[in-house]
Every structure is written in C-alpha cells, then in structure tokens.
Amino acid sequence: MKERYEVIVVGAGHAGCEAALAAARMGCSTLLLNLYIDNMALMACNPSIGGPAKGHLVREIDALGGEQARATDASTLHIRWLNTSKGPAVQTLRAQCDSRAYHSAYLNAVERTPNLDLFQDIVTEIIVSKGRVKGVKTRLGLTFTGEIVILATGTYLGGRVHVGLVNFPSGPLGQMPASELTQSLLNAGFEVGRLKTGTTPRIHAASVDWASLVPQESASEPLAFSHWSQPRVHVGHACYQTRTTPRTHEIIRSALDRSPLFTGAIEGVGPRYCPSIEDRVVRFPDRDSHIVFLEPVGGQTAEIYMQNFSTSLPFDVQVEMVRSLPGCENARFLRPGYAIEYDFLPPTQLFPWLETRIVRGLFCAGQINGTSGYEEAAAQGLLAGINAARTLRGEEPVVLGRGEAYIGVLVDDLVTKGTQEPYRMFTSRCEHRLILRHDNADRRLAPIGRKLGLIDDGRWRVLEARWESIKAEKARLEGTRVFPTEENNALLRQAGTVPIETPIPALELLRRPEVTWELLQAMVETPSSLSAEEAASLQTEIKYAGYIEREKRAVERLERIERVAVPENFDYDSVTGLSSESRGKLSRFRPLTLGQAGRISGVTPADVQILWVAVKAYHERESRKG
C-alpha cells in the first residue's frame, strides 16, 4: 500500500463511491477506505432507486458523469414512471434493484478505475494540523496522509441499533459501527448531532400468499435511468400491495410501552417524511389502514422487503404485526426491522462546495451531513469528489445554483438552513422545477461534466447526436403543415379540441393541451424518428415554452442577487438596521452571497436590502484601498 494519496475517501457507500470515482477520474491519486469491502454501496434499506425528486438527482448525477444511474440500470428488476398523471416537472423513474448486482456494479467500477486504490480498514482519527487536514489513522495502526479527506460515513458513525428495548452498537444490517471517529471530530472543534433512521422486517417469499395480493408489474415500455444505457423491459419481478388492518394497529398500540421510540430509549430525531409504522399509527389515529408494498430484494434471493412498514418494536411484536397483514398470515422472518441511531455533523459547518469551514481540505458527503437516501448521498459524494480535485488544482469549486440542478437545491438547503432531522429531497423543495426536469438533465449538466473530464468522447458524441436530432425535429415540425382533412378533424374532435379550417404548422398544433405527440404523428405525412424519450422532451419544451421562458427570467433575476458576494469575515454587528435575530443568524451561518443570506430562516427581505447596501459599501471601500 502507498502511504500518501492526494484524496482519501472514508466510507464506500453511495456517497463514498461517487466521491472516489470522481476524484480518480479527474486524475487524483485516490484511496477509498471502507470497514468492510463486501458492504460497498450497501442498500441497507429498500433496494430501490429514484422516485419524485430522487429520480431527478440520479439523472443529474448521470449527466455530470457519475455512476449511480449505470449501477441502477445494471441491477434493475422492476421499473416504472411515477407521477404520470401530473405535469412533466415532477415525472421521473423509480427502479427496484437487485441489491447484490447493484453492489457488484459499483465494486467493478471502483476496481477498474485508474488512480483509485481500495482498502478495508476502519478510520479512527483524522489528522489535523494548523487548521488543515493531513490524513487519517486506522484501527490497524496505519497512517495515510493526503491533502484532501472526504468523510462519507453513512449511518456507521457511532451507530446503535434498537429492536424493542434491546439495543447495541452496530452499523446497518448487523455491520460493525465506526465507534472512535466521532471523538476525533469533536477534538477538531466540530459540532456533532444525533439522528435516527430505520428499516423494515424482511420475510421469505415462499411464505407469502401472493395470489391474494394486488400485483404492480414493471412498465411494458423499455426504460433506463442513464442517458447512455439501452432501455429495457423487465419482467418476472412484480411488486405487490397489501394493507395494514385494525388488528395490526391494535397490536402496535398495545406494545408502545416496549417501543424505544416512545419510551425515550432513542435520542436521535427520525425522518418526518418516512416515519415508522408505529409512528404513523400514533400520529394518524383515525386511519384504520396503511398501504404496504412487498418488494423483491434480488433476483436470486427469496428475501422480500416490506415498504412502508419500518419498525423498531420488539421482535415478538413484529411477528404479530406482519402476520396480521393480508397475504402474510404465515410469513417467515429473515431479518427483523430495527431503528439505528448515528452521529452526524450539522451541515451549516460546510461551505457550498462541501468543504468544512473548520478544517480546510476536509469534505463531508452523504448521511454525515444529515441527509437520508441513496440518491441524496450519491449526489453529494459526486460533488465532493469533483471539488476535491478542483481544490488540489487550485481551481474554483463547482457550486450548482438552485436554478441549475436539484443537486444545487439539496446542497444549498443543507449549508444554509441546516437540518434537525434526516433531510429528504422533494420536488416541492425546488422552486424552479419546471426547468429542472428529468428529461433535460443532460442539456443542463452534461456540458459541465464534459468540461470536468467526467464524460469521455464516446458518450459526448451520443449526447450531441441526440441534441441534434431533437433540434432537427423541432425545425421539421415548424415547416410541416397539418391539413384540415376530414380524418384529421375527426381526430381533433375526438381529442376534445377545435378542428382546423386552414393548414397549420405542426409545431403550433402541438402547443394545444389536448394534442399529444402520438396524435400529431397520426396527422402528419411523415412520422418522427425520435425515440419515445426524445419525443417526450421535445413535446414538453414546445407545450410549456412560455412557462419555461418565464421561469428562466425569474432565475436570472435571482442570480443577480446570488452573485453579490458577502465577505466571509464580514462584521454584521457594524450594520445598523438589522434585527437582532438576523444579526445573530448571519453571524452564525456566515452566508457567502446575498442570495444565501436571504434563505436563512429569520432573515427578512428588508434585512437583505440593508445588508446589500452595507456589502456594496464594503466592496467600494476595499476597491479604493486596492
């Protein structure tokens, strides 16, 4: 083993793998340390990728040159579009994966990447000197030095598992925890908090009465997450729906005195938007039923995951609960559900490029920053790896804006507002979601990935050809006329729209809400040669052109404020007119721009205007000094 690397990544979950791959692909000598290589990219909870906002993140990771979409496509068992009854801004994919194949895809990528070494050991200490990171020490007594260290520790940092009133140090799914690193972070001056998440029981497929349940089949159309994968149809691995019953709720209520969640045994705050089943029963006493999905964990295993049934109740109670569900009356357990507490670093201690403010050269990504979810972790890992490489080169870090990417929203929320619970990405968090769609992630972000060196010539040519095809088809539709034939007008009436009396450009006709792409193809002489995905993207751009243009203008207005830099050492106490709450919040969070200042809770628009004048005066004084 080498003892010195440019970048050292601690933890090989979704964040750590993306960070290490990005740094190595950008030319940095990189070491990826993991406490157990066989749990790399472990899907400790549901083996699924995507869903609202999360699917957008995966597409953005892919467009920037990350790995998660390709690992997903290599392991997909079942895939569907979600939110198809809603607008295009919130439509995205969700895939059920073979957890072992997903792990293997990441492991193969890591093992085959030049500049990247993988080693199994537990990091016990970060080495810090004069405010800069210098490397790490491990349980085996090894010391690795490096200019950059990226912490991607997941839920392993101080991990403690709870099953009823039984609790013990553990990582997820019985893995060993990282129990010593937290003290090193405290010694370095970091604030450390405590969060909690959990997972569901896993049962044996042969013990379920599948015939009594409602199946949800994979999509019949070919689908894939990555811009460069071949879309496929997946069969043979349906998900099934069951529901809790009044009996289930009765069992849960009678056991709350043995719940670590309600007896105070768990100190960490859990995810509000993904509560345990006992928490749901308590919070919604009027509901007598909740949906539960039974989902495959892999193509070569009988293990079944019980989506929406996370619990930390005692094991004997879990058995009763599961067997009270229709179809699960004879269920056999493979793993119990549990809650896990773990340490995290409140993310307001980070710069927007994910480097810590306290120790330079130290980056954090994933659940150590207070997030939940594989997708949120991978997005942060990719950004941390990119900015590690750029820091080493003396280049400006990549900071994505809220109008550029869901990744930008995610990171800005974390570093500006912090979090008191595991943060989960939602489309509702994104104020510019109409221009940050699943279908245009490549056009938004691939040029950045190309510039960074994360998209090679072959993949870039694929994108260029796709963009040219869409552009050419748009031009063709502008010049194509749809004629008012009897057949065409019958189709228009059937669709619920007004017939045409004179020839009309196909592009103009497509702008009508009632006219779908498929209907238009039936009315033109020469149908389009675009793929379904390309056609959907073009249709969205045409139908929503006015809204999209208005949204882009709104982003440009906000960017003018965002570009006004606030000095890191700015003296807020010297600004007259600021409220005491704003002055305290600004002094604590140290925003780097006026836009960031305005998103801090408690800082009013009036405070931002006052701060704008003060910052402008500061820059003018500094300019005169220069």
N, C-alpha and C positions, 0 to 999 in steps of 0.2 A: 504493500500500500504506500502511496505517496503520503507525505505528512502535510503538504501545503497545496491548497487549491485557491482559485480566485473566488469561487462561490461554494458555500456549504449549505445544503438544504437539510433541515431536521424534520423528518417525518415524510413518509411516502404514501400519504392518502391522495385524494383528488387534487388538493392544493399543492402538496409537495411534488407530486409527479409533474404537474404542469409547470411549476417553477423551475425544476431541474432541467426538464426538456427544453424550455425556452432559453434558459441561460446557456446551456451547452450548444444548442443550435445557433446561438448568436456568437459562438466562438470562445466562451469562457470555460476554463478547466473547472469542472463541477463535481462535487461529491454529494451523493444522496444517501443519507443515513436513516435507517429505519430499524425499529426494535425487533421486527420480525418480517423478513422479506416476503413470506407467504401471505401476509395480510396487505400487501401493496394494493392501493385503490380498492380497499375493502368496502363492500356495500353492506355496512353494519345494520342498516335499517332496510327499507324497501328497495329491492333491486330494480329501481326504475329511474329513468332519466327524462326530464322535460316536464311539461305541463305549463300552465299560464305563467308567464314571465321567466320561469326557469328554462323553458324551451328556447326563449329568446336569448338567454345567456349562453346556452350551448351553441346556438348558431353564430353568436358573436365571437365566442372562443374559437370556433372553427374558422371564421373569416379572418381572424388575426393570425392563424397558423397554429392554434392549439390542437390538442389530441382528443378531447373528450367525445366529440361527435363521431370520430372514426372508431373509437373504442366502443361506443354505443352501437354503431352500425355493425360492428364485428360480432356483437353478442345479442342482438335483438331477437326476442322470441315473439313479441306482440307489439304492434304499433298502431296508433290512431291519431287523427286530428282531434283537437279539443276546441271548444267554443265556436263550432261551425255555425251555430245559429246567431252568433254575434258578429260584429264588424271585423274587418281584416286586421285591425290593430292588435287584437287580443288572440287571434288564432295562432296555434302552434301545435307541435307534436309532443306526444308522450310515448315512450317506449318502455316495455317491460324487458329486462335483460337477463341473460344467463350470468349470474354473478361471477362464476369461475372464468367464463370466457372473457368477461369484462376485465377482470384482474389480469388474465393472460395477455390481453391486448396491450395494456399499459406496461406490463413486465417486458414484453417483447420490444416495445418502443424504447424503453429505458436501456435495455441490454444492448440494443443495436445502434444507439446514438453515440457518435464520436464525442470525445471530450467529457464523457459522463461515466463516473465510477459509482457503483452501488455497493454498500457495505452494511451488514447487520450489526447494530450495537445501539445501546441506549445512551443518549446525551444527558449528562448530569449537570453540566455547568457551561455557561457562556463566558468566554474570556473577554474582559473589557479593560481597556487602559486609556486613561485621559479622554473619556467620553466616546471612544471608538471601539467597535468590536474587533477582536483579534483572532477569534477562533472558538473552538469548543473542546470540552473534555468529556470522556465517555466512561461508562461503567467498567470497561475493561482496562481503564487506566491510560487509554490512548489520548493523545492531543493532536488535533487537526487545526492548523492555522489557515486563515483566509481573510481576505479584505471584506467580504460580504458574507453574512449569515442570514438565512431565511428560516424563520420558525413557522412550521406548519404542523402543529402537534395534535390537531383534531380534538377528540374528547379523551385523549390519553393522559393529559396533564393533570395530575392529582386525581385521576379517575376513581370513582367509588360507585359500585353497583348496589341497587336496592331491589330486593324481592320481598315484599311484605316488610316485616321488621328485621329481616336478615340483611345485613349489608357488609361489604368487604371491599378492599382495594382491588380494582380491576379496570381494564380497558373494555371496549365493546366486545360482545360475543365471547367473553371469557379470556380475552387477550390480557397480557400484562400491562400495567399502567406505567407512566413515567412519573415517578414519585419525588425526584430530587431537583428537577429543573426549576420548579416554581420558586424555591428559596434563592436560587441564583438570580432570578429575575427581580425578586424583592430586594436583594442586596444591591442590584444595579439601579434601584430607585423607581421601579415600575409599580403602579397601582395594579393590584390583581383582584379580580372578582370571581364569582362562582355562579355557574349556570347549570341547568339540568335539561336532559332530553330523555327519550325512552324509545322502546320498540315493543313489538307485539309478540305473542306466542307464535311458534312455528309448529305446524302439525303435519302428519303423514297423509299424503294424497290418497292412499288406499283406504283410509278410514273416513273419507268424506262421501256422502251420498250425493254425487254430482247430478244425478238425474232429477233431483228435486229442486235444483238451483237454476237461476237465470244466467245463461252464458253471455259474455261480451266478447265477440270474436275480434280478431285483428282486422284492420282495414283490408278491403278487397283490391284496392289500388296499390301499385308499387310506391313505397315511401322510404326515405332515408333522411337522417339528420345532416350529414356532411354535404357540403357543396360538391365534393368530389367522389362521393360514394355512388355506386349503382343502385338505384331504388329497387326494392324487392317486395314481394308479397310473402307474408309469413302465415303459416297455417299450423294447426296442431297444438297450440298453447293458448287456449282461451282463458280469460279471467271470468270469475263467477261472482254473482251478487247474492248475499244473504242479508239478514237484518237482526238486530237485537230485538228481544221480546220483553214484555213486562216482567217475566221471570228473570231474565238477565239483569234488569235494573234492580229487582228485589234482592238478588244475590249480592250485587255491588253495594247497595245501601247497607245491608246487614254486616258488611265486612269493613266499613270505613274506619272503625276503631283499630283496625290492623293495617291501615294504609299508611305508608311512610309519607305520602303526600299530605294527608290530613292530620297526622299526629305530630308533625313538626320534625320528623327524622330527616327530611330533605330540606336543606337550606337554600340550595340554588333555585333560581327562577326558571320556570319552564316556558316552552313556546306557547304563546297565547293562541296562535292560529293552528296549532296542531296538538290539541290537548289529549290527554289520556281518556280512555272510555269512562273511567270513574269520575274524572273532572267534568266530562260532558253530562253525565247523569245528574251530578250535583248542580251544575250551572243551568241546566235546562230541565227542571223537574216536570214540566208539563208535557214533554215529549216522551212518548212511550216506545219509540223505535229509532234506531240509527242505522244507516247503511254500513255494511261491512263487505269488502271485496276479498275474495280468496284468489291469490295470485301466485304463479309459479316462481320459484327461486332459480331454477335452472332446467336445462333440457335433459340432463342426465341424473337428476335427483328427484326424490319424492317429496321434498320439503316444500311446504306451502306457507306463504306469508299472509297474515290477516290484516289487510289495510284498514285503517280507521279503528283499530282495536288495541292500541298501545295501552299497556297497563304495568303497574308495579305492585299490584295486590299480591297477597301470599299465593304460593303455588297451588294449594288445595282449592282456593277460591277461583283461581284462573281456570282450573279444570272444570269446575261447575259452570262458570261463565261461558266457556267455549261450548260445552255440551248443551247449553240452553239455546244455541243458535240453530235455526232450521238447516238441516243438511250436515250438521256437525255433532249429532247426538252421540256418536261413537268415536269421536275424534281421539287420536293418539298423539301425544305431545312428542316433539323432537327437541324443542328448546322452550324455556319459559320466557314470558315477557319480563321486562325489567326497566327501571329508571337508572340513568347514570348521571352523576354529578361530576363536574370537571372545572378546572381553573381556566380563566381567560383574561386577556389584557383589554380593558376598556379602550375601544379604538380611537377615542379622541386623543390618544397619545401618539397617533400616527400623522405623518404628512399625507397629502392626497396621492402620493406615489407609493405608499405603504411602507416607507422607511420610518422607524421610530424617531420621535423628537428627542428622546433622552439619550439614546446610544446611536451614534451615526454608523451607517453600514449594517445595521440590524433591521431586517424587514420582517413583517408578520403577514401571514395569509391563512384564510380559512377560519375554522371554528375558534381558534385562539383570538380572533378579532370579534367574537360574539355572534357569528352567523350560524345558520343551520343550512343543511342541504349540500349535496354533492356539487350542484351547479354553481352555487354561490362560492363555494370553496375553490373550485377549478378556475373560475374567473379571476379571483384574487391571486391565486398561485401564478397564473399566466402573467398577470400584470406585475407581480413582484419579481418574477424571473426576468421579464423584459427590462424593468427598471434597475435591477441588479447589474445587468450587462451594461446598460447605458451609464450608470454611475461609474463603473470601472473605466469606461472610455472617456469620462469627463463630459458626457453629453447630457442635454436637458432630458429630464424624465418624461415619460408618456403619462399624461393626465387626461383622461377622456371626460368630456363635458356631459352634462345632463341632457343636452340636445344631440349628443353624438351616439350614445350607447346606454343600454341598460347597465352595463358594467360601470359607466360613469355615475349613474344614479346610485347604484349599490355602494360604491366607494365613498361618494360624497355624503350619503346618508350616514355612513359609519363614522367618518372622520369629523363631520360637522356636528351631528346630533348625538352620536354615541348610541348605545342601546342598553336597556335594562333587562332584556330577555333575548333569547336566540332570534336573530334577525332573519326574516324570510322575505325573498323578493316577490312582489306582486305587481301586476300591470297598473294597479291604482296608484302605486308609488311614483309612476313615471308620467310626468305632466305632458310630455311630448311623444306619447306612444304611437300616434298616427304616423310619425316619420321614423319611428324605431321599430319597424315591423320584422317579423320572422323572415319575410321574403326578400328584404333588401339589405340584410346584414352584410352580404358580400360587397355591395356597392358602397356602403358606409365605411367598412373597416378593412376590407382586403388591401386597399392601397397602403394603409398603414402597415399591415402585416408584411406586404411586399417590401416596403422601404426598410423594415427592420431585419429583413433577411429570413423571415419565417415562412415565406411562400416561394417555392422554387419556380424555375422557368416553366416546367410542365404544367403545374397547377395554375400558374398565372395565365398561360395560353388558353386553358379551359375556360377561365372566367372571361377573358377578353372575347372569346368566340361567343359565349353566352350573351354578353352585353351587346355585342354587335348584332346578334340575331334578334334580340328584343328591340333594338333601335331600328333595325331594318323593317321589322314587322309593324312598328308604330308608323313609320313613313308609308308603308304599303297601305295601311288602313286609312291614312289621311287621303291617299289618292284613289282609293277604291270606293265605288258608288254602289249603294244598295237601291234597287229599283222597286217602284211601287207595284209589283206584280200581285196578282190575286193570292198566290201562295204565300208570299212574304207578309202581306197584310193580314192574312188569316193567322199566321204565326204570332204577329204582333198583338192582335186582338186576344188570342188565347193567352198571351203573357200578361194581359191587362194593361196594355199601353195603346196610345193613339196610332192608327195606321198612317202611313206616309202617302203624300199626294204627288211629290216630285222626287227625283233621285236625290239621295242624301249620303254624305260621306260616312263610311262605316265607323270611323272614329267618333263622329258626332252621335251616331245612333247608339254606340256602346255606352255613352255617358248617361243614357236613360237608366234609372234604377231597375226597371223591370227587364231590361235586355241583358241577358247573361252572355258570357263568352260562347257557350255552347249554342245558344240561339243564333248569335251572329254568324257562327260558322255555317249554320244551315241556310243562311240567307245570302252569303257571298258566293261568287262563282268558284273561287279558288280558296279552299280552306287553309288555315295557317299550319305551318310545320313546327311551331313551337311545342315544347314539352308542356305537360299539364302545369308544372311548377312555374315555368317561364310565362305561360299564358296568364296564370293567376296573378303574377307580379305585375305584368303589363296592364291587366284589367284594373287592378287596384290603383295604379298610377293614373290611369285615364279617368276612372269614375270619381276619384277623390282629389283630382288635380287642384281644385280651388281651395279645399281644406288644407291640403298639403302645403300649398304655397303660403297660405296664411300662417300655418304653424312654423314654417321656416322663417318668416319675418319676425314672429314672436321670439324665436331662438336667437336671431341676430340682435334684437333689441336687448335681450338679457345678456348676451355675450359682451356688449359694450360695458356693462357694469362688471361682468365677470373678469374682464381684462384689467380692471383697475387694481393694482397690487397694493396690499397693505403690508408694510414692513413687519418682519417677524418680531422685532423688538419694539414695536410702536407703543407709546405711552398713552394708554386710554384715560388715565387719570387726568391728563392735561387737557382733555377735550371737554369744554363746557357745554352743557345742554343734554348730555347723555343721561338717561335714567340710571339709577344706581344698579338696577338689575342688569341692564345692558352692559354697563361698565364691568361688572363682575364676570358676566358670561364671556365677554370679549377678551378679558384678561386671562381667563382660564383656558378658552379654546384656541386663542391665537389664530384667527382666520387669515388666510393668505391673500384673499381677494374680497372685494366688497360684496360680490355675489354670495360667497361662502358666509360672510358675516350676516347677511340678510336671512340665511336659512337656519341660523342658530335660534333655538326656541327662546323666546323672551326678548329678542332684538326686533324692534318695530321698524316699519318703513321710515318713520321720522328719524329714528336713530341712525339708519343707513344714510339718509340725506345729510345729517350733521357730520357723520363720520366721513362721508365723501368730501365735504368741504375741508375738513381737517387733514385728510390724507393728501388732497391736492395741494394744500399749503405746505405740507411736509415735503412733498416731492419738489415743489418750486424752491424751497429753502435749500434743499440738498443740491439742486441743479445750480443754484447761484454759487454754492461752495465749490462745486466742481469747476 
